[in-house]
């Protein structure tokens, strides 16, 4: 990523200033099984934490189990989720569950978890079970591996905060931020970004920024006008004073001649 050294300092300063505000209870939920956690990870790419909890409750009320969800039509899932219904969500859910079933002949990832961090990640990638976000969530939250799940909203947030180069690709941003933290801090940083981005309103932030810039510009213009006015007044006083001195000298000369 361009100017990585500069942005490394910015990220470090940001994390130091903000980490005291992390509230893990708002964003971490311990599910019953690794598969339940994986399904949560699939949903978290599209929803905030509170929304994900709501969607999971709707799914558990309507579908008998995850196998029932697997064989359901995309249109049905979208309809069941109501205002939270999104086609890409239904596709991501059914795709993940179907590929897990195809791989293990059942709806479970216990065998996958037992493989270990690297082998499990490799198998998921080769089987195309999860998206990049869900894979990183699985690695971080289920396998305790060094990974940073980044949603589109999180990426938008770090760009707006000036923590990464604005022209960087999503992959570059993800990789850069992941390298800034060791295993002891990566989960904490994810929790922080997740919490801040889930409540971040980009449009309001942009309006506030424009308002601040406009206010700052108005102040500068006012200061310039005041300074120019003072300069004009000072100049007039100087000219008047010079004229008065010149007139006084002329009067003295005339008096002497007489």
C-alpha positions in Angstrom: 0.0 0.0 0.0 1.3 3.5 -0.8 2.8 5.5 2.1 2.5 2.5 4.3 4.9 3.9 6.9 2.8 7.1 7.3 -0.4 5.0 7.7 1.2 2.6 10.1 1.7 5.5 12.5 -1.9 6.7 12.0 -3.3 3.2 12.7 -1.1 2.9 15.8 -2.3 6.3 17.2 -5.9 5.5 16.3 -5.8 2.2 18.2 -4.1 3.6 21.2 -6.7 6.4 21.5 -9.7 4.3 20.8 -9.1 0.8 22.4 -10.3 2.0 25.8 -13.8 2.3 24.3 -14.1 -1.3 23.2 -17.1 -3.1 24.6 -16.7 -6.8 23.7 -20.1 -7.7 25.2 -21.8 -5.8 22.4 -20.2 -7.8 19.6 -19.0 -11.2 20.8 -21.4 -14.1 21.1 -20.4 -17.6 22.0 -22.5 -20.0 19.9 -23.3 -23.6 20.7 -21.2 -25.2 18.0 -18.4 -24.2 15.6 -21.0 -24.5 12.8 -23.3 -22.1 14.5 -20.4 -19.6 14.8 -19.6 -20.2 11.1 -23.2 -19.3 10.1 -23.0 -16.2 12.3 -19.8 -15.3 10.4 -21.6 -15.7 7.0 -24.3 -13.3 8.2 -22.0 -10.7 9.8 -20.6 -9.8 6.3 -24.0 -8.3 5.5 -25.5 -7.2 8.9 -24.4 -5.5 12.1 -24.1 -7.6 15.2 -27.6 -6.7 16.5 -29.1 -7.4 13.1 -27.3 -10.7 12.8 -28.8 -11.8 16.2 -32.3 -10.9 14.9 -31.8 -12.8 11.6 -30.5 -15.9 13.5 -33.6 -15.8 15.7 -35.9 -15.6 12.6 -34.1 -18.5 11.0 -34.3 -20.7 14.1 -38.0 -20.0 14.4 -38.9 -20.8 10.8 -36.5 -23.6 9.8 -36.4 -27.0 11.5 -32.6 -27.0 11.5 -29.6 -26.0 9.3 -30.2 -28.9 7.0 -33.7 -27.6 6.4 -32.2 -24.2 5.7 -29.7 -25.8 3.2 -32.4 -27.3 1.0 -34.7 -24.2 1.1 -35.1 -22.0 -2.0 -33.3 -18.6 -2.0 -36.6 -16.8 -2.6 -38.2 -18.5 0.5 -35.3 -17.5 2.7 -35.5 -13.9 1.5 -39.2 -13.9 2.1 -38.9 -15.3 5.6 -36.3 -12.7 6.6 -38.8 -9.9 5.7 -37.2 -6.5 5.8 -33.9 -8.1 6.5 -34.1 -10.3 3.5 -31.3 -10.0 1.0 -30.7 -12.4 -2.0 -26.9 -12.4 -1.5 -27.4 -13.5 2.2 -29.6 -16.4 1.2 -27.2 -17.4 -1.5 -24.2 -17.2 0.9 -26.0 -19.3 3.5 -27.2 -22.1 1.2 -23.9 -22.2 -0.7 -21.9 -22.6 2.5 -24.2 -25.3 3.9 -24.4 -27.2 0.6 -20.6 -27.3 0.1 -20.1 -28.4 3.7 -22.7 -31.2 3.1 -21.0 -32.2 -0.2 -17.6 -32.3 1.5 -18.5 -34.2 4.7 -21.8 -35.8 3.8 -23.4 -34.1 6.8 -24.0 -30.6 8.2 -21.0 -30.4 10.5 -17.5 -28.8 10.5 -16.1 -30.7 13.5 -13.8 -32.7 11.2 -12.7 -29.4 9.6 -11.9 -27.8 13.0 -9.8 -30.9 14.0 -7.5 -30.4 11.0 -5.8 -27.3 12.5 -5.5 -23.7 11.5 -3.6 -23.9 8.2 -5.1 -27.2 6.9 -8.6 -26.0 7.7 -8.2 -22.7 6.0 -6.7 -24.4 2.9 -9.6 -26.9 2.7 -12.2 -24.2 3.0 -10.5 -22.2 0.2 -10.2 -25.2 -2.1 -13.8 -26.2 -1.5 -15.1 -22.7 -2.0 -17.2 -22.9 1.1 -16.9 -19.4 2.4 -16.3 -15.8 1.2 -13.1 -14.1 2.2 -14.8 -12.3 5.1 -16.4 -15.5 6.4 -13.2 -17.4 6.0 -11.3 -14.8 8.0 -14.0 -14.8 10.6 -13.8 -18.6 10.9 -10.0 -18.4 11.2 -10.0 -15.7 13.9 -13.1 -16.6 16.0 -13.2 -20.4 15.6 -9.5 -21.4 15.0 -7.9 -18.6 16.9 -5.7 -17.9 13.9 -4.2 -14.5 12.9 -6.8 -13.1 10.6 -8.8 -9.9 10.2 -12.4 -10.1 8.8 -13.2 -6.8 7.0 -16.7 -6.0 5.7 -17.3 -3.3 3.0 -18.6 -1.1 5.8 -15.4 -1.5 7.9 -13.3 -0.7 4.8 -15.4 2.4 4.1 -14.9 3.5 7.8 -11.1 3.2 7.8 -10.9 5.1 4.5 -13.1 7.9 5.9 -10.9 8.1 9.0 -7.8 8.5 6.9 -6.2 5.3 8.2 -5.4 3.9 4.8 -4.5 5.2 1.4 -7.8 6.1 -0.4 -6.7 4.5 -3.7 -5.9 1.1 -2.1 -7.9 -2.0 -3.0 -9.9 -3.9 -0.4 -7.4 -6.7 -0.5 -4.5 -4.3 0.1 -6.3 -2.6 3.0 -7.2 -6.0 4.6 -3.6 -7.2 4.3 -2.1 -3.9 5.5 -4.2 -3.7 8.7 -3.8 -7.4 9.4 0.0 -6.9 9.5 -0.2 -4.0 12.0 -1.2 -6.3 14.9 0.1 -9.3 16.6 -1.9 -12.3 17.7 -2.6 -10.7 21.1 -4.2 -7.5 19.6 -5.8 -8.6 16.3 -9.1 -9.7 17.9 -9.2 -6.5 20.0 -8.7 -4.4 16.8 -11.4 -6.3 14.9 -13.8 -5.8 17.8 -13.0 -2.0 17.8 -13.4 -1.6 14.1 -16.6 -3.7 14.1 -18.1 -1.7 16.9 -17.3 1.7 15.4 -18.2 0.8 11.8 -21.6 -0.8 12.9 -22.7 2.5 14.3 -21.0 4.7 11.7 -23.1 6.9 9.4 -21.0 7.8 6.5 -23.5 10.4 5.1 -23.8 12.2 8.4 -20.0 12.2 8.8 -19.5 13.7 5.4 -22.1 16.4 6.1 -20.5 17.2 9.4 -17.1 17.4 7.7 -18.4 19.8 5.0 -20.0 21.9 7.7 -16.7 22.1 9.6 -14.8 23.0 6.5 -17.3 25.7 5.6 -17.2 27.1 9.1 -13.4 27.1 9.0 -13.4 28.8 5.6 -15.9 31.5 6.8 -13.7 32.2 9.8 -10.6 32.6 7.7 -12.4 34.9 5.3 -13.7 37.0 8.2 -10.2 37.2 9.7 -8.8 38.3 6.3 -11.5 41.0 6.0 -10.8 42.2 9.5 -7.0 42.2 8.9 -7.5 44.1 5.5 -9.8 46.6 7.2 -7.2 47.2 10.0 -4.5 47.6 7.4 -6.6 50.1 5.4 -7.4 52.1 8.6 -3.7 52.1 9.7 -2.7 53.2 6.2 -5.2 56.0 6.3 -4.0 57.1 9.7 -0.4 57.0 8.5 -1.2 59.1 5.4 -3.2 61.6 7.5 -0.4 61.8 10.0 2.2 62.4 7.2 0.0 65.1 5.7 -0.4 66.8 9.1 3.4 66.7 9.7 4.0 68.1 6.2 1.5 70.9 6.7 3.1 71.8 10.0 6.6 72.0 8.4 5.2 74.2 5.6 3.6 76.5 8.1 6.8 76.8 10.1 8.9 77.7 7.0 6.3 80.3 5.9 6.4 81.9 9.4 10.3 82.1 9.4 10.3 83.8 6.0 8.0 86.4 7.2 
